[in-house]
Amino acid sequence: MKPVRRSQQRDAIHKELQMRRDHPTADELYFALKDHWPALSLGTVYRNLGQLCEAGLAQRVPGNGVEHFDATVHPHPHVVCHCCGRMFDLHLPSELHTELLKQAEPFFEGKLDELLLRYGGICAACAKPAATP
């Protein structure tokens, strides 16, 4: 992991990412921060997210053709809602994640060292029936 120099904007981006559980895109982080940081550009957000990922302080999570970001960097699966497209952590026991990786090893001529697991479904907010007036 590459060490990352600290800056006020980078710290703000990292703090916002740590506070969120919805795995925002760079655009979503930019819009969440731009009122407080008027000089912040989308390019700065992308650049800082890249540096945070390189330093092991964040991870990229592919989803629905858009790259999401997560401050939880230990291996864990995600769920993407088919309705709203939001992404959530799925809190499975880490032993299950490790066991799946081990069980897949014999089917690959090489060494596996990563498992990216993503489920699809309907989140609780989308599953609620619409309120009728």
N, C-alpha and C positions, 0 to 999 in steps of 0.2 A: 504494500500500500504506500502510495506517495503522500508525504505530509502536505497539508494544505495551509497556506498562509491565511491568517484571519483578516477579515475586513468587516465593516459594519453591514454592508449589503449582504455579503455571504452569510454572516451570522444571522441576519434577519430571514434570509431564505431558508437556512437550515432550521431555525426555530419554528418558522411557519410550517415547514414540512413535518417536524417532530410533533406539532400540535394536532395535525390532521390525521384522520384515520381513513380518508377516502382515496388515498393514492392519487394525488392531483397530477395533472399534466403541467408542463412548464407554463403554458398559457394561463391555466387556473392559478398557479402561484403568482404569476406576474400581475393578474387582475386583483388578487387578494392583497398585494403589497404596494401597488402603484399609488394609492391615495397617500400612504405614509411616506413613500419614497418616490416623489414626482420625477426625479432624474433617472430612475431605474428604467432600463430598456429590456425588451424581451431577449435580446442577444446576451445581455449580462446575466439574466436568469439562466438561460441555457448553458452559458460558459461556467457559471458557478455550480450548477447542478452536475455538470461533467466533472468538475474538480472535486466536489463532495463524493461522487461515486468512485473516482479514482482513489480517494483517500479512505474509502471504506466506511464513510459516514452516511451514505445513502445508496440505494440500488435502483436500477432501471427495471421496470416491470412492463413487458409488452402486453398490450390489451386492445383489442378491436381496432387494430391499425394505428393506434396512437400510443406513444410511449408515456407511461405513468412513472411516478417516483415514490419511493417508500423509504422512510427513515429507519424502519426495522430491517436490519441487514442480515440477521440469521436466516438460514433456509426455512421457508414456510410457504404453504400453498395460498392461492388467492381464489376469490370467487368474483366473476363479472356478472352483473345483472343484465339480463337480456332486454329489459325494458328501458332502463335509464342509462346503462353503460357504466355506472359507477363500479369501482373495484373495492373489495374488502379483503382483509386477512381472514383466513380460515385457521382457527386455532386447534390443530390436531397435535397429538403427542409427537414430540420430535423423534421418538423411537420408530414410529410408523414411517416417517419420512426417510430415515436411515435404512429401514428394512426394505422399502420399495427400491431404493438405489441399489442395495445389495442383491436383491432378487433379479434386477435387470442386468446385472454384470455378466452372467453367463451367455447372454444373447448378443453380446457385443465383442468383437475381436479387438480388444484394447482395454483401456482403463477408464471407467466412468468416475467423474468427480463432482457432478452437478445434476440436480433434478429440479426442473422448473415445472411445477404442477399448477394448473389452472382449471377451476371448475366453472360451470355456467349455471345460472339459475335466476330466480326472481327474488330481489331483496324484500325485506319486510315492509318498507315504505311503498313499494310498487304493488305488493301483494294485498295491501289493505283495500277493501272496496271503497270506491269513491263515495264521499258523503253526499246524501241527497238532501236538497233544501226542504 
